[in-house]
């Protein structure tokens, strides 16, 4: 462990100067983004339509810091239903051009528009008539002039005392990529279920799970008929271990529920001889199978319930969900 006194202490800014430096960055980049928003024009519309019409994949490329941003844009497009991947321009010149097919489109990123490493990719798109979407701040640059669609960035200075490190330019490029991805997914009518298909893992994937993915089904359901004696209902409740029994009519529809709380409230010598109908709570709370698991958790918490029956359109029970099923998979 490094002792506090061993850490470097030399700094030409005091505490207020450090805070001022941070705010300068936020203010400068916010201004650049507002100017960028004002510059959105018909070329952005053309770019969105080009991506929507693409029969192959969206190839995103850039060198250096632009390359890092290109990777993120490709990942965002892919995760929202548009096949996309990053091609390193240096590797492209040594064989990876073969990864780009005639039905693809290419998004080339270079703030100056003069990145030498992009030359081979630009030439390749021109040779095989592959649509090229150029992202640059210089309208007269090589990249801009070669592009079929030009997405021009404002010529805003990089933030910092030296104005050399890519900061403002990469922020604007990243925002442009997000804008393209969001516009495309909204044009496609991309749904939360579609999103879940591309995000099955992690917290996001868990939150987007449906009740039908987590519920207990078939022989696991604790069910009884209204005319059956509580002696039988108690056996079903004990065997299934959900702390409740659903009461179904002749058509198989759920008409009531008996919980362990009901048992405690009616505990007497004659309990086992009573019918299920005499103890059940009619018209219990239910949920549809396609309800999001996160919504189910909120409903259970709001109603102070630990379990709920899942019913189909005919109100027949097709599953049962317990609060612990949601907590077990990390939905909380």
C-alpha beads as a LAMMPS data file, in Angstrom:
LAMMPS data file: protein, C-alpha beads

332 atoms
331 bonds

1 atom types
1 bond types

-500.0 500.0 xlo xhi
-500.0 500.0 ylo yhi
-500.0 500.0 zlo zhi

Masses

1 110.0

Atoms # bond

1 1 1 0.000 0.000 0.000
2 1 1 1.332 3.439 -0.950
3 1 1 1.573 5.820 1.960
4 1 1 -0.068 9.204 1.503
5 1 1 3.236 11.014 1.911
6 1 1 4.765 8.952 -0.904
7 1 1 2.278 10.240 -3.489
8 1 1 3.430 13.026 -5.838
9 1 1 2.295 16.410 -4.573
10 1 1 3.621 18.792 -7.234
11 1 1 0.720 20.626 -8.860
12 1 1 0.588 24.108 -10.334
13 1 1 -3.122 24.452 -9.488
14 1 1 -4.711 24.898 -6.103
15 1 1 -8.050 23.263 -5.266
16 1 1 -10.130 26.049 -6.772
17 1 1 -7.976 25.958 -9.907
18 1 1 -8.578 22.236 -10.338
19 1 1 -12.339 22.733 -10.091
20 1 1 -12.170 25.672 -12.507
21 1 1 -10.215 23.514 -14.962
22 1 1 -12.882 20.823 -14.889
23 1 1 -15.670 23.340 -15.396
24 1 1 -13.822 24.877 -18.315
25 1 1 -13.805 21.494 -20.039
26 1 1 -17.501 20.878 -19.398
27 1 1 -18.455 24.375 -20.570
28 1 1 -16.320 24.214 -23.721
29 1 1 -17.523 20.776 -24.759
30 1 1 -21.156 21.695 -23.990
31 1 1 -20.856 24.725 -26.285
32 1 1 -19.382 22.550 -29.003
33 1 1 -22.238 20.047 -28.700
34 1 1 -24.849 22.805 -28.899
35 1 1 -23.191 24.160 -32.040
36 1 1 -23.056 20.629 -33.427
37 1 1 -26.790 20.190 -32.807
38 1 1 -27.481 23.355 -34.815
39 1 1 -25.461 21.966 -37.733
40 1 1 -27.567 18.823 -38.158
41 1 1 -28.875 18.991 -41.729
42 1 1 -30.040 16.895 -44.672
43 1 1 -26.717 15.038 -44.724
44 1 1 -27.594 13.521 -41.352
45 1 1 -30.908 12.356 -42.822
46 1 1 -29.048 10.851 -45.796
47 1 1 -26.657 9.067 -43.431
48 1 1 -29.504 7.553 -41.407
49 1 1 -31.255 6.381 -44.577
50 1 1 -27.991 4.947 -45.917
51 1 1 -27.531 2.913 -42.736
52 1 1 -31.146 1.725 -42.834
53 1 1 -30.742 0.646 -46.466
54 1 1 -27.461 -1.186 -45.846
55 1 1 -27.713 -4.860 -46.807
56 1 1 -24.396 -5.721 -45.183
57 1 1 -22.626 -4.254 -42.190
58 1 1 -21.607 -0.804 -41.072
59 1 1 -17.814 -0.629 -40.982
60 1 1 -16.503 2.096 -38.664
61 1 1 -12.850 3.103 -38.886
62 1 1 -10.493 5.721 -37.520
63 1 1 -6.926 6.104 -36.312
64 1 1 -5.684 6.944 -32.818
65 1 1 -8.292 8.553 -30.563
66 1 1 -10.724 8.541 -33.484
67 1 1 -10.231 4.787 -33.580
68 1 1 -11.301 4.453 -29.957
69 1 1 -14.436 6.465 -30.702
70 1 1 -15.050 4.373 -33.842
71 1 1 -14.968 1.189 -31.758
72 1 1 -17.614 2.602 -29.430
73 1 1 -19.845 3.743 -32.297
74 1 1 -19.640 0.283 -33.883
75 1 1 -20.502 -1.324 -30.549
76 1 1 -23.477 1.003 -30.038
77 1 1 -24.832 0.317 -33.522
78 1 1 -24.429 -3.445 -33.092
79 1 1 -26.131 -3.423 -29.693
80 1 1 -29.127 -1.593 -31.120
81 1 1 -29.785 -3.943 -34.016
82 1 1 -27.488 -2.630 -36.772
83 1 1 -24.698 -5.101 -37.675
84 1 1 -21.465 -3.151 -37.313
85 1 1 -17.828 -3.620 -36.439
86 1 1 -14.577 -1.697 -36.227
87 1 1 -11.772 -2.111 -38.769
88 1 1 -8.363 -0.736 -37.837
89 1 1 -7.045 1.301 -40.800
90 1 1 -3.490 0.094 -40.296
91 1 1 -4.558 -3.547 -40.325
92 1 1 -6.802 -2.838 -43.304
93 1 1 -3.705 -2.007 -45.350
94 1 1 -2.282 -5.428 -44.507
95 1 1 -5.169 -7.685 -45.456
96 1 1 -8.185 -6.580 -43.446
97 1 1 -9.638 -4.729 -46.444
98 1 1 -10.960 -8.177 -47.310
99 1 1 -13.342 -7.836 -44.364
100 1 1 -15.200 -5.038 -46.176
101 1 1 -17.756 -6.332 -48.674
102 1 1 -19.568 -4.528 -51.529
103 1 1 -22.881 -4.539 -49.646
104 1 1 -21.315 -2.829 -46.601
105 1 1 -20.986 0.876 -45.870
106 1 1 -18.009 2.599 -44.265
107 1 1 -17.988 5.388 -41.690
108 1 1 -14.532 6.996 -41.759
109 1 1 -13.565 9.238 -38.842
110 1 1 -10.777 11.814 -38.831
111 1 1 -11.046 15.263 -37.262
112 1 1 -8.493 16.693 -39.708
113 1 1 -9.689 14.537 -42.569
114 1 1 -6.067 13.895 -43.518
115 1 1 -5.178 10.757 -41.539
116 1 1 -2.734 8.993 -43.845
117 1 1 -3.734 5.582 -42.486
118 1 1 -7.255 6.002 -43.914
119 1 1 -5.991 6.368 -47.483
120 1 1 -6.217 2.691 -48.388
121 1 1 -9.720 2.297 -46.986
122 1 1 -10.878 5.441 -48.794
123 1 1 -9.368 4.170 -52.043
124 1 1 -10.946 0.743 -51.545
125 1 1 -14.437 2.230 -51.099
126 1 1 -13.998 4.291 -54.250
127 1 1 -12.749 1.348 -56.262
128 1 1 -15.645 -0.952 -55.326
129 1 1 -18.404 1.683 -55.030
130 1 1 -18.866 1.141 -51.308
131 1 1 -20.741 4.072 -49.702
132 1 1 -18.428 6.228 -47.574
133 1 1 -19.756 8.400 -44.738
134 1 1 -17.038 10.837 -43.699
135 1 1 -16.878 12.394 -40.244
136 1 1 -14.466 15.358 -40.093
137 1 1 -14.311 19.037 -39.176
138 1 1 -12.664 20.120 -42.447
139 1 1 -14.913 20.344 -45.491
140 1 1 -11.964 20.614 -47.905
141 1 1 -10.025 17.660 -46.521
142 1 1 -9.235 14.473 -48.408
143 1 1 -11.785 12.479 -46.406
144 1 1 -14.518 15.082 -46.893
145 1 1 -13.955 15.360 -50.623
146 1 1 -13.975 11.588 -51.098
147 1 1 -17.118 10.963 -49.023
148 1 1 -20.512 10.186 -50.492
149 1 1 -22.093 11.719 -47.393
150 1 1 -20.250 14.276 -45.284
151 1 1 -21.060 14.630 -41.589
152 1 1 -19.251 17.829 -40.743
153 1 1 -18.159 18.638 -37.183
154 1 1 -17.838 22.232 -35.947
155 1 1 -14.269 23.508 -35.944
156 1 1 -14.059 23.916 -32.192
157 1 1 -10.690 24.089 -30.371
158 1 1 -9.574 21.189 -28.245
159 1 1 -9.843 21.919 -24.522
160 1 1 -6.740 22.491 -22.397
161 1 1 -3.849 24.896 -22.126
162 1 1 -2.115 23.406 -25.174
163 1 1 -5.260 22.638 -27.205
164 1 1 -3.503 19.591 -28.617
165 1 1 -4.982 16.449 -27.076
166 1 1 -8.211 15.269 -28.770
167 1 1 -10.976 16.254 -26.357
168 1 1 -13.713 18.399 -27.851
169 1 1 -13.435 16.682 -31.233
170 1 1 -13.782 13.178 -29.799
171 1 1 -16.735 14.230 -27.649
172 1 1 -18.529 15.623 -30.695
173 1 1 -17.752 12.509 -32.734
174 1 1 -19.012 10.237 -29.975
175 1 1 -22.216 12.265 -29.701
176 1 1 -22.682 12.094 -33.471
177 1 1 -22.358 8.309 -33.359
178 1 1 -24.957 8.142 -30.589
179 1 1 -27.275 10.394 -32.586
180 1 1 -26.981 8.139 -35.638
181 1 1 -27.590 4.972 -33.612
182 1 1 -30.635 6.408 -31.816
183 1 1 -32.170 7.798 -35.019
184 1 1 -31.693 4.445 -36.758
185 1 1 -33.189 2.393 -33.917
186 1 1 -36.167 4.750 -33.675
187 1 1 -36.719 4.497 -37.434
188 1 1 -36.678 0.704 -37.093
189 1 1 -39.124 0.736 -34.188
190 1 1 -36.556 -1.030 -32.017
191 1 1 -38.261 -2.314 -28.835
192 1 1 -37.136 -3.139 -25.315
193 1 1 -37.478 -6.821 -26.197
194 1 1 -35.218 -6.337 -29.218
195 1 1 -32.739 -4.592 -26.943
196 1 1 -32.796 -7.488 -24.529
197 1 1 -31.967 -9.932 -27.331
198 1 1 -28.643 -8.122 -27.780
199 1 1 -28.055 -7.636 -24.018
200 1 1 -28.791 -11.020 -22.395
201 1 1 -26.018 -10.643 -19.818
202 1 1 -25.328 -8.206 -17.047
203 1 1 -27.677 -6.022 -15.058
204 1 1 -29.390 -4.632 -18.137
205 1 1 -30.213 -8.068 -19.505
206 1 1 -31.623 -9.154 -16.167
207 1 1 -33.808 -6.064 -15.873
208 1 1 -35.247 -6.665 -19.343
209 1 1 -36.218 -10.270 -18.600
210 1 1 -39.897 -11.139 -18.775
211 1 1 -41.967 -12.763 -16.049
212 1 1 -42.373 -15.825 -18.303
213 1 1 -38.585 -16.306 -18.195
214 1 1 -38.558 -16.636 -14.403
215 1 1 -41.923 -18.082 -13.375
216 1 1 -42.521 -21.652 -12.157
217 1 1 -44.753 -23.672 -14.484
218 1 1 -46.839 -26.806 -14.990
219 1 1 -46.571 -29.331 -12.145
220 1 1 -44.962 -26.756 -9.871
221 1 1 -48.197 -24.751 -9.610
222 1 1 -50.100 -25.071 -6.299
223 1 1 -53.726 -25.364 -7.430
224 1 1 -56.972 -26.663 -5.933
225 1 1 -60.729 -26.647 -6.649
226 1 1 -63.166 -24.492 -4.607
227 1 1 -65.131 -27.504 -3.335
228 1 1 -62.054 -29.343 -2.040
229 1 1 -61.527 -29.576 1.714
230 1 1 -58.799 -27.609 3.417
231 1 1 -57.186 -30.893 4.509
232 1 1 -56.270 -31.393 0.844
233 1 1 -55.402 -27.722 0.272
234 1 1 -52.927 -27.859 3.181
235 1 1 -51.184 -30.830 1.597
236 1 1 -50.872 -28.972 -1.751
237 1 1 -49.530 -25.860 -0.032
238 1 1 -46.977 -27.889 1.911
239 1 1 -45.834 -29.858 -1.133
240 1 1 -45.413 -26.886 -3.507
241 1 1 -43.733 -24.585 -0.934
242 1 1 -44.969 -21.243 -2.277
243 1 1 -46.978 -20.303 0.801
244 1 1 -50.209 -20.171 -1.197
245 1 1 -52.677 -22.151 -3.283
246 1 1 -54.583 -20.888 -6.308
247 1 1 -58.241 -21.812 -6.577
248 1 1 -59.498 -22.614 -10.086
249 1 1 -63.015 -23.209 -11.418
250 1 1 -64.254 -25.909 -13.783
251 1 1 -62.894 -23.960 -16.781
252 1 1 -59.446 -23.809 -15.177
253 1 1 -59.601 -20.039 -14.564
254 1 1 -58.146 -18.591 -11.386
255 1 1 -60.936 -17.348 -9.114
256 1 1 -59.204 -17.076 -5.746
257 1 1 -56.146 -17.610 -3.592
258 1 1 -55.434 -18.966 -0.125
259 1 1 -52.205 -17.885 1.561
260 1 1 -50.477 -19.021 4.713
261 1 1 -51.701 -15.749 6.232
262 1 1 -55.286 -16.862 5.607
263 1 1 -54.514 -20.102 7.439
264 1 1 -53.230 -18.240 10.497
265 1 1 -56.318 -16.021 10.570
266 1 1 -58.704 -18.998 10.425
267 1 1 -56.812 -21.477 12.545
268 1 1 -59.285 -23.516 14.653
269 1 1 -60.342 -27.103 15.208
270 1 1 -62.633 -27.107 12.179
271 1 1 -60.207 -25.669 9.642
272 1 1 -59.434 -28.933 7.832
273 1 1 -63.153 -29.648 7.271
274 1 1 -63.887 -26.315 5.580
275 1 1 -63.899 -25.922 1.811
276 1 1 -61.339 -23.894 -0.117
277 1 1 -64.109 -21.568 -1.335
278 1 1 -64.947 -20.581 2.238
279 1 1 -61.402 -19.346 2.928
280 1 1 -60.175 -18.038 -0.388
281 1 1 -59.689 -14.385 -1.302
282 1 1 -61.595 -13.866 -4.555
283 1 1 -60.140 -12.135 -7.640
284 1 1 -56.506 -12.186 -6.503
285 1 1 -53.806 -10.018 -8.030
286 1 1 -52.296 -11.557 -11.186
287 1 1 -49.733 -10.676 -13.848
288 1 1 -49.371 -11.402 -17.576
289 1 1 -46.460 -13.594 -18.727
290 1 1 -44.825 -10.867 -20.859
291 1 1 -44.597 -8.275 -18.086
292 1 1 -41.038 -7.053 -17.544
293 1 1 -39.445 -8.598 -14.467
294 1 1 -38.458 -5.150 -13.169
295 1 1 -42.108 -4.054 -13.341
296 1 1 -43.175 -7.231 -11.554
297 1 1 -40.779 -6.500 -8.706
298 1 1 -42.203 -2.989 -8.297
299 1 1 -45.777 -4.274 -8.247
300 1 1 -44.951 -6.928 -5.642
301 1 1 -43.183 -4.387 -3.448
302 1 1 -45.927 -1.771 -3.828
303 1 1 -48.581 -4.330 -2.832
304 1 1 -46.448 -5.973 -0.139
305 1 1 -46.786 -9.389 -1.776
306 1 1 -44.232 -12.164 -1.964
307 1 1 -45.853 -14.259 -4.711
308 1 1 -48.264 -13.836 -7.604
309 1 1 -49.971 -16.092 -10.122
310 1 1 -49.276 -15.534 -13.811
311 1 1 -52.353 -15.966 -16.001
312 1 1 -53.075 -16.121 -19.729
313 1 1 -55.791 -14.250 -21.636
314 1 1 -58.433 -16.721 -20.395
315 1 1 -57.286 -16.031 -16.818
316 1 1 -55.931 -19.559 -16.510
317 1 1 -52.808 -19.840 -14.347
318 1 1 -49.709 -20.615 -16.431
319 1 1 -47.119 -19.863 -13.772
320 1 1 -46.340 -18.536 -10.345
321 1 1 -43.646 -16.005 -9.489
322 1 1 -42.058 -15.544 -6.077
323 1 1 -40.194 -12.466 -4.920
324 1 1 -37.155 -14.658 -4.317
325 1 1 -37.103 -15.617 -8.025
326 1 1 -36.501 -11.963 -8.885
327 1 1 -33.923 -11.394 -6.180
328 1 1 -32.067 -14.588 -7.064
329 1 1 -31.264 -13.345 -10.580
330 1 1 -30.228 -9.910 -9.356
331 1 1 -33.318 -7.845 -10.126
332 1 1 -33.579 -5.448 -7.207

Bonds

1 1 1 2
2 1 2 3
3 1 3 4
4 1 4 5
5 1 5 6
6 1 6 7
7 1 7 8
8 1 8 9
9 1 9 10
10 1 10 11
11 1 11 12
12 1 12 13
13 1 13 14
14 1 14 15
15 1 15 16
16 1 16 17
17 1 17 18
18 1 18 19
19 1 19 20
20 1 20 21
21 1 21 22
22 1 22 23
23 1 23 24
24 1 24 25
25 1 25 26
26 1 26 27
27 1 27 28
28 1 28 29
29 1 29 30
30 1 30 31
31 1 31 32
32 1 32 33
33 1 33 34
34 1 34 35
35 1 35 36
36 1 36 37
37 1 37 38
38 1 38 39
39 1 39 40
40 1 40 41
41 1 41 42
42 1 42 43
43 1 43 44
44 1 44 45
45 1 45 46
46 1 46 47
47 1 47 48
48 1 48 49
49 1 49 50
50 1 50 51
51 1 51 52
52 1 52 53
53 1 53 54
54 1 54 55
55 1 55 56
56 1 56 57
57 1 57 58
58 1 58 59
59 1 59 60
60 1 60 61
61 1 61 62
62 1 62 63
63 1 63 64
64 1 64 65
65 1 65 66
66 1 66 67
67 1 67 68
68 1 68 69
69 1 69 70
70 1 70 71
71 1 71 72
72 1 72 73
73 1 73 74
74 1 74 75
75 1 75 76
76 1 76 77
77 1 77 78
78 1 78 79
79 1 79 80
80 1 80 81
81 1 81 82
82 1 82 83
83 1 83 84
84 1 84 85
85 1 85 86
86 1 86 87
87 1 87 88
88 1 88 89
89 1 89 90
90 1 90 91
91 1 91 92
92 1 92 93
93 1 93 94
94 1 94 95
95 1 95 96
96 1 96 97
97 1 97 98
98 1 98 99
99 1 99 100
100 1 100 101
101 1 101 102
102 1 102 103
103 1 103 104
104 1 104 105
105 1 105 106
106 1 106 107
107 1 107 108
108 1 108 109
109 1 109 110
110 1 110 111
111 1 111 112
112 1 112 113
113 1 113 114
114 1 114 115
115 1 115 116
116 1 116 117
117 1 117 118
118 1 118 119
119 1 119 120
120 1 120 121
121 1 121 122
122 1 122 123
123 1 123 124
124 1 124 125
125 1 125 126
126 1 126 127
127 1 127 128
128 1 128 129
129 1 129 130
130 1 130 131
131 1 131 132
132 1 132 133
133 1 133 134
134 1 134 135
135 1 135 136
136 1 136 137
137 1 137 138
138 1 138 139
139 1 139 140
140 1 140 141
141 1 141 142
142 1 142 143
143 1 143 144
144 1 144 145
145 1 145 146
146 1 146 147
147 1 147 148
148 1 148 149
149 1 149 150
150 1 150 151
151 1 151 152
152 1 152 153
153 1 153 154
154 1 154 155
155 1 155 156
156 1 156 157
157 1 157 158
158 1 158 159
159 1 159 160
160 1 160 161
161 1 161 162
162 1 162 163
163 1 163 164
164 1 164 165
165 1 165 166
166 1 166 167
167 1 167 168
168 1 168 169
169 1 169 170
170 1 170 171
171 1 171 172
172 1 172 173
173 1 173 174
174 1 174 175
175 1 175 176
176 1 176 177
177 1 177 178
178 1 178 179
179 1 179 180
180 1 180 181
181 1 181 182
182 1 182 183
183 1 183 184
184 1 184 185
185 1 185 186
186 1 186 187
187 1 187 188
188 1 188 189
189 1 189 190
190 1 190 191
191 1 191 192
192 1 192 193
193 1 193 194
194 1 194 195
195 1 195 196
196 1 196 197
197 1 197 198
198 1 198 199
199 1 199 200
200 1 200 201
201 1 201 202
202 1 202 203
203 1 203 204
204 1 204 205
205 1 205 206
206 1 206 207
207 1 207 208
208 1 208 209
209 1 209 210
210 1 210 211
211 1 211 212
212 1 212 213
213 1 213 214
214 1 214 215
215 1 215 216
216 1 216 217
217 1 217 218
218 1 218 219
219 1 219 220
220 1 220 221
221 1 221 222
222 1 222 223
223 1 223 224
224 1 224 225
225 1 225 226
226 1 226 227
227 1 227 228
228 1 228 229
229 1 229 230
230 1 230 231
231 1 231 232
232 1 232 233
233 1 233 234
234 1 234 235
235 1 235 236
236 1 236 237
237 1 237 238
238 1 238 239
239 1 239 240
240 1 240 241
241 1 241 242
242 1 242 243
243 1 243 244
244 1 244 245
245 1 245 246
246 1 246 247
247 1 247 248
248 1 248 249
249 1 249 250
250 1 250 251
251 1 251 252
252 1 252 253
253 1 253 254
254 1 254 255
255 1 255 256
256 1 256 257
257 1 257 258
258 1 258 259
259 1 259 260
260 1 260 261
261 1 261 262
262 1 262 263
263 1 263 264
264 1 264 265
265 1 265 266
266 1 266 267
267 1 267 268
268 1 268 269
269 1 269 270
270 1 270 271
271 1 271 272
272 1 272 273
273 1 273 274
274 1 274 275
275 1 275 276
276 1 276 277
277 1 277 278
278 1 278 279
279 1 279 280
280 1 280 281
281 1 281 282
282 1 282 283
283 1 283 284
284 1 284 285
285 1 285 286
286 1 286 287
287 1 287 288
288 1 288 289
289 1 289 290
290 1 290 291
291 1 291 292
292 1 292 293
293 1 293 294
294 1 294 295
295 1 295 296
296 1 296 297
297 1 297 298
298 1 298 299
299 1 299 300
300 1 300 301
301 1 301 302
302 1 302 303
303 1 303 304
304 1 304 305
305 1 305 306
306 1 306 307
307 1 307 308
308 1 308 309
309 1 309 310
310 1 310 311
311 1 311 312
312 1 312 313
313 1 313 314
314 1 314 315
315 1 315 316
316 1 316 317
317 1 317 318
318 1 318 319
319 1 319 320
320 1 320 321
321 1 321 322
322 1 322 323
323 1 323 324
324 1 324 325
325 1 325 326
326 1 326 327
327 1 327 328
328 1 328 329
329 1 329 330
330 1 330 331
331 1 331 332
